[in-house]
């Protein structure tokens, strides 16, 4: 989720839960924010659920800045912030009151602030004693969102412990599911035990999405190999030709629909998309987008990416797919005459037991054209790339990334004369993928793309 989480998934290709994959990837890269999927249904133990279940409006209005602050770091254009709705509608399963405090609806990605209040000491103890924390409790409870008439999709969440009030706790949620017809949102407080209990929230949004039917063929597209088995993870193993049917772009997300020539167990394409801004600058997929979710539509795969920051259409001149440029004003597409981003490359990995695979900062900076310097006396590293300078301490540095709701503790260290960093991909806006790894995943190379 753009401002809360790093997201990866490939459920439709592998049978593995998309949110489970996201969690594993987050753990691998040291992201402690938790990701949960829709729980499996349990068979109802009673024939009839009471129709008179409580559905009330909370008496305490949510602070209108919550969603903007905790999900978007207070960086939201006025035309988007005006779309935030104070919902303040609640429903109870008898043990807990679930309140949808605020919502910001898009056609594919939506954001919520939700509170859950325990009605008894025993109910509150269930929250406090859950081994998975508050997020684990939500998973066990079966809090579920879906649009009317559509399948439920997974959501990601982050505790907002700073808002806790007695038995009442708060979470920020990002929900990814297409809703082009603005169907009502259905909120189930406890879908496991009470699958017929829900509240209905009308969806109102004027946030526009632009659709482009392109039917473009692209050769040798590299896919993220994080799900590949040992021995099947060279670059050639994770390349395939694509037929791209369409793409869609909104201020929140970017959706790609394509058909693969050869099926690959993967998370999504790497380094395929780029953007030309009105000021002439060029930005790659790794800088602007992060993978959110994949779905199957007919015989096509649908890959949903989220912008790391809300993107205003007025700032984008064109989208680049491979080397074809699609102006956002829908004028005639054209082909690029030259490469405008650094070419993907392979470098050695440096394996750190508790943090996984990392490349040498100096080597990466040299190959992508970034400036790198190391002050041995001060024990600091300075990186300048795309007009942005970042200084890192050898040891720990707290950085407020634009696409994350809280500060991230970045670890920089010297290993065998190489300087490595736990969040280099976020600092530089690049994608880093392990390839050629052994069966223990302790030896590999790193594929780095813009």
C-alpha positions in Angstrom: 0.0 0.0 0.0 1.4 3.1 -1.2 1.9 5.1 2.0 1.7 2.3 4.5 3.3 -0.8 3.1 5.6 -2.5 0.6 3.3 -4.9 -1.3 3.9 -8.0 -3.4 1.5 -10.8 -4.5 0.9 -13.6 -7.0 -2.0 -15.6 -5.7 -3.5 -16.2 -9.1 -0.3 -17.7 -10.5 0.8 -19.7 -7.5 -2.1 -20.5 -5.3 -0.3 -18.7 -2.5 -2.3 -16.0 -0.7 -1.4 -12.6 -2.1 -1.2 -11.0 1.4 0.9 -14.0 2.7 3.4 -13.2 -0.1 3.3 -9.6 0.8 4.0 -10.4 4.4 7.0 -12.7 3.5 8.5 -10.1 1.3 8.0 -7.4 3.9 9.7 -9.6 6.5 12.6 -10.3 4.0 13.2 -6.6 3.6 12.8 -5.7 7.2 9.4 -4.0 6.9 7.6 -4.6 10.2 4.3 -3.1 9.2 1.8 -6.0 9.0 -0.2 -7.3 6.1 -3.2 -9.5 6.4 -5.6 -11.2 4.0 -9.2 -12.0 4.0 -9.8 -15.0 6.4 -11.5 -18.2 5.3 -15.2 -18.5 6.1 -16.4 -20.7 8.9 -19.7 -22.5 8.6 -22.3 -20.6 10.6 -23.2 -22.4 13.8 -26.7 -21.0 13.9 -29.4 -21.0 11.3 -30.5 -17.4 11.7 -28.4 -14.3 12.5 -30.4 -11.7 14.4 -31.6 -9.1 11.9 -31.7 -6.5 14.6 -27.9 -6.3 14.9 -26.8 -3.0 16.1 -25.9 -0.5 13.4 -25.3 3.0 14.9 -23.6 6.2 14.2 -20.7 7.0 16.5 -21.2 10.0 18.8 -17.6 11.1 18.4 -16.7 12.6 15.0 -13.3 11.6 13.7 -10.6 14.2 13.4 -10.8 15.1 9.7 -7.0 15.1 9.4 -6.5 11.5 10.5 -6.7 9.9 7.1 -4.6 12.6 5.5 -2.0 12.5 8.3 -1.6 8.8 9.0 -1.9 7.5 5.4 -0.5 10.3 3.3 1.9 12.1 5.6 -0.1 15.4 5.2 0.9 15.5 1.5 -2.4 15.6 -0.4 -3.5 18.0 -3.1 -6.6 20.0 -2.3 -8.7 18.3 -4.9 -7.9 14.9 -3.3 -8.3 16.0 0.3 -11.7 17.3 -0.5 -12.8 13.8 -1.4 -12.1 12.5 2.2 -15.4 11.6 3.8 -16.2 11.6 7.5 -18.3 8.4 7.5 -18.6 7.8 11.3 -20.9 4.8 10.9 -20.7 1.8 13.2 -21.9 -1.8 13.5 -21.6 -4.3 16.4 -21.4 -8.1 16.6 -22.2 -8.0 20.3 -18.6 -8.1 21.5 -17.1 -5.2 19.5 -18.2 -2.0 17.8 -16.5 -1.5 14.4 -16.7 2.1 13.1 -15.7 3.2 9.7 -14.4 6.7 10.7 -13.2 8.0 7.4 -12.9 7.0 3.8 -11.2 8.1 0.6 -12.6 6.1 -2.3 -10.9 5.5 -5.7 -12.0 3.2 -8.5 -9.3 0.6 -7.6 -7.6 1.7 -4.3 -9.4 3.1 -1.3 -8.3 4.2 2.2 -10.0 3.9 5.5 -9.6 4.9 9.2 -11.3 2.2 11.3 -11.8 1.9 15.0 -12.7 -1.2 17.0 -14.1 -0.9 20.5 -14.4 -3.8 22.9 -17.7 -3.8 24.8 -16.5 -5.9 27.7 -13.2 -6.5 29.6 -13.2 -10.1 28.2 -13.5 -8.8 24.7 -10.7 -6.3 25.2 -8.5 -9.1 26.7 -8.9 -11.0 23.4 -7.4 -8.0 21.6 -4.6 -7.6 24.1 -3.7 -11.3 24.3 -3.6 -12.0 20.5 -0.1 -13.3 19.6 -0.3 -11.4 16.3 -1.0 -8.1 17.9 -3.9 -5.9 16.9 -3.5 -6.9 13.2 -3.6 -10.5 14.2 -6.8 -9.9 16.1 -8.4 -8.3 13.1 -7.5 -11.3 11.0 -8.9 -13.7 13.6 -12.1 -11.6 14.0 -12.8 -11.6 10.3 -13.1 -7.9 9.7 -13.9 -7.8 5.9 -14.6 -5.3 3.2 -16.2 -5.9 -0.2 -18.0 -3.9 -2.8 -21.7 -5.0 -3.4 -21.9 -7.8 -5.8 -18.1 -8.3 -6.0 -15.6 -10.7 -4.5 -13.7 -9.5 -1.4 -10.0 -8.7 -1.9 -7.3 -8.5 0.7 -6.4 -5.3 2.6 -3.4 -4.1 4.4 -3.5 -2.4 7.8 -1.3 -0.5 10.3 -2.1 0.0 13.9 -2.6 3.6 15.0 -1.7 3.0 18.7 -1.3 6.8 19.2 -5.1 7.1 18.9 -5.9 4.3 21.3 -8.6 5.3 23.9 -9.3 2.8 26.6 -11.0 -0.2 25.0 -11.0 1.5 21.6 -8.2 1.0 19.0 -7.6 2.4 15.6 -6.2 1.2 12.3 -5.3 2.7 8.9 -6.4 0.4 6.1 -5.7 0.3 2.4 -8.2 -1.7 0.3 -7.5 -2.7 -3.3 -10.5 -3.9 -5.4 -11.9 -2.4 -8.6 -15.2 -0.6 -8.2 -15.8 1.3 -11.5 -19.6 1.5 -10.9 -19.2 3.0 -7.4 -21.1 0.1 -5.8 -21.8 0.3 -2.1 -19.1 -0.8 0.3 -20.1 -3.6 2.6 -18.3 -3.8 6.0 -18.5 -7.1 7.9 -17.4 -6.8 11.5 -17.1 -10.6 12.1 -17.6 -12.5 8.8 -16.3 -15.7 10.4 -19.1 -16.2 12.9 -21.7 -13.8 11.5 -21.4 -13.8 7.7 -24.8 -12.1 7.3 -24.0 -9.2 9.5 -22.8 -6.1 7.7 -23.3 -2.4 7.2 -23.7 -0.7 3.8 -21.7 2.5 3.0 -22.6 4.5 -0.2 -19.5 5.2 -2.3 -19.1 8.7 -3.7 -16.0 9.7 -5.6 -15.2 12.0 -8.4 -11.5 11.0 -8.6 -11.0 10.2 -12.3 -9.3 7.3 -14.0 -7.9 7.4 -17.5 -8.0 4.2 -19.6 -5.8 3.5 -22.6 -6.5 0.5 -24.9 -3.1 -0.2 -26.5 -2.8 -3.8 -27.6 1.0 -3.5 -27.5 3.4 -6.5 -27.8 6.5 -6.4 -25.7 9.4 -8.9 -25.9 11.6 -10.3 -23.1 9.9 -8.6 -20.1 11.5 -9.5 -16.8 9.3 -10.6 -14.0 10.0 -10.4 -10.3 11.4 -13.9 -9.4 10.8 -13.8 -5.7 8.5 -16.8 -6.0 10.7 -18.9 -8.2 12.2 -22.2 -7.0 16.0 -22.6 -6.7 17.4 -23.6 -10.1 14.6 -21.8 -11.9 15.5 -18.2 -11.2 18.0 -17.0 -13.8 17.1 -13.9 -15.8 16.2 -16.1 -18.8 13.9 -18.1 -16.6 11.9 -15.1 -15.7 11.6 -13.4 -19.1 8.5 -13.7 -21.3 6.8 -11.9 -24.1 3.6 -9.9 -23.3 0.6 -8.7 -25.1 -0.6 -5.7 -23.2 -4.3 -5.0 -23.7 -4.7 -1.8 -21.7 -3.5 0.3 -18.9 -5.3 2.7 -16.5 -4.0 5.5 -14.4 -5.5 7.4 -11.5 -3.9 9.7 -8.8 -3.6 6.6 -6.6 -2.7 3.7 -8.9 -1.6 2.3 -12.2 -3.2 -0.8 -13.6 -1.8 -3.0 -16.4 -3.7 -5.8 -18.2 -1.6 -8.3 -20.2 -1.3 -11.8 -21.5 2.0 -13.8 -21.0 3.4 -16.0 -23.7 4.9 -18.3 -21.1 3.4 -18.5 -17.6 5.9 -17.5 -14.9 5.4 -17.9 -11.2 6.1 -14.3 -10.3 4.9 -11.1 -8.6 4.8 -8.8 -11.6 6.8 -7.1 -14.3 10.0 -5.2 -13.4 11.2 -2.0 -15.1 8.5 -2.0 -17.8 6.9 1.3 -17.0 8.2 4.9 -16.9 6.8 8.4 -16.8 7.6 11.7 -18.6 6.8 14.7 -16.5 5.8 18.1 -17.8 9.2 19.5 -16.7 10.9 17.0 -19.0 12.2 14.7 -16.2 11.9 10.9 -16.6 11.0 8.6 -13.7 11.2 4.8 -13.7 8.8 2.3 -12.3 10.8 1.7 -9.2 10.8 5.4 -8.2 7.1 6.0 -8.7 5.3 2.6 -8.3 5.1 -0.3 -6.0 3.2 -3.5 -6.7 -0.2 -3.9 -5.0 -2.2 -6.8 -6.3 -2.8 -9.2 -9.3 -6.1 -10.5 -10.6 -7.3 -12.6 -13.5 -9.7 -11.0 -16.0 -10.7 -13.4 -18.8 -7.5 -14.8 -20.2 -5.5 -11.7 -19.1 -3.6 -10.9 -15.9 -4.4 -7.6 -14.2 -1.5 -6.1 -12.3 -2.2 -3.2 -10.0 0.5 -0.8 -8.9 0.2 2.0 -6.5 1.9 5.4 -6.7 4.2 6.0 -3.8 2.9 9.5 -3.7 -0.5 10.8 -4.9 0.1 11.7 -8.5 -1.6 14.6 -10.1 -2.4 14.2 -13.8 -1.4 17.8 -14.5 2.2 16.9 -13.7 2.5 13.9 -16.0 3.0 14.4 -19.7 3.2 10.8 -20.8 3.4 7.1 -19.8 6.1 4.9 -21.3 5.5 1.2 -21.8 8.8 -0.4 -22.9 9.8 2.2 -25.5 6.4 3.4 -26.6 5.2 6.7 -25.3 1.5 7.3 -24.6 0.7 11.0 -24.0 -1.9 11.6 -21.3 -3.7 14.0 -23.6 -4.3 10.8 -25.8 -2.5 12.3 -28.8 -0.8 9.8 -31.1 1.7 7.4 -29.4 5.3 7.4 -30.6 8.5 5.4 -30.2 11.5 6.6 -28.2 14.7 6.9 -30.3 17.0 6.3 -27.4 17.3 4.8 -24.0 16.3 7.4 -21.3 16.8 5.3 -18.2 19.7 3.4 -16.9 19.9 -0.2 -18.3 19.1 -2.9 -15.8 22.2 -4.7 -14.6 23.3 -7.6 -12.4 25.7 -7.2 -9.4 27.0 -9.4 -6.6 24.9 -9.7 -3.5 26.3 -9.2 0.0 24.5 -11.5 2.4 23.7 -10.3 5.9 22.0 -13.1 7.9 19.3 -11.0 9.7 18.6 -8.7 6.8 18.9 -10.8 3.6 20.6 -9.7 0.3 22.0 -6.2 -0.3 24.2 -4.7 -3.0 27.2 -2.4 -2.6 26.0 1.2 -2.5 29.1 2.4 -4.3 28.7 -0.1 -7.2 25.0 0.7 -7.7 25.6 4.4 -7.6 28.4 4.1 -10.2 26.2 2.1 -12.6 23.1 4.3 -12.4 25.0 7.6 -12.5 24.4 8.6 -8.9 27.0 10.5 -6.8 28.5 8.6 -3.9 30.9 9.7 -1.2 32.1 8.2 2.1 33.4 10.4 4.9 35.6 8.0 6.9 36.1 10.5 9.8 32.5 11.3 10.2 31.4 7.7 9.3 28.7 9.0 6.9 27.7 8.1 3.4 26.2 10.8 1.0 24.2 9.8 -2.1 22.9 12.3 -4.6 20.5 11.0 -7.3 17.7 12.7 -9.4 18.3 16.0 -7.6 17.9 14.5 -4.1 20.7 14.1 -1.5 20.6 11.6 1.3 23.1 11.3 4.1 23.4 8.1 6.0 25.2 7.3 9.2 27.2 4.1 9.5 24.8 2.4 11.9 21.3 3.7 12.2 19.6 6.6 10.4 15.9 7.5 10.7 14.4 8.6 7.4 10.9 9.8 6.7 10.2 8.3 3.3 7.4 10.1 1.4 5.6 6.7 0.8 5.6 5.6 4.4 3.5 6.7 7.3 6.2 6.6 9.9 10.0 7.1 10.0 12.0 4.1 8.8 15.2 3.0 10.7 17.7 2.5 7.9 20.8 0.3 8.7 24.0 1.2 6.9 27.1 -0.9 7.6 30.5 -1.9 6.2 30.8 -5.6 5.3 34.2 -6.8 3.8 35.0 -3.3 2.7 31.6 -2.9 1.0 29.1 -0.4 2.3 25.5 -1.7 2.2 22.2 -0.2 3.2 18.9 -1.9 4.2 16.7 0.6 2.3 18.8 1.4 -0.8 15.9 0.6 -3.1 13.7 3.2 -1.4 16.4 5.8 -1.3 17.2 5.5 -5.0 13.8 4.6 -6.2 15.0 1.4 -7.9 13.9 -2.3 -7.9 16.2 -4.9 -6.5 15.5 -8.6 -7.2 17.4 -11.7 -6.2 18.3 -14.1 -9.0 20.5 -17.2 -9.4 20.0 -18.1 -5.7 20.8 -21.5 -4.3 18.4 -23.9 -2.6 19.1 -22.2 0.8 18.8 -18.7 -0.7 22.1 -17.7 0.9 24.0 -17.1 -2.4 22.6 -15.1 -5.2 23.1 -12.2 -7.7 21.0 -9.1 -7.7 19.1 -7.7 -10.7 18.6 -4.0 -10.4 16.2 -2.0 -12.6 14.9 1.6 -12.7 
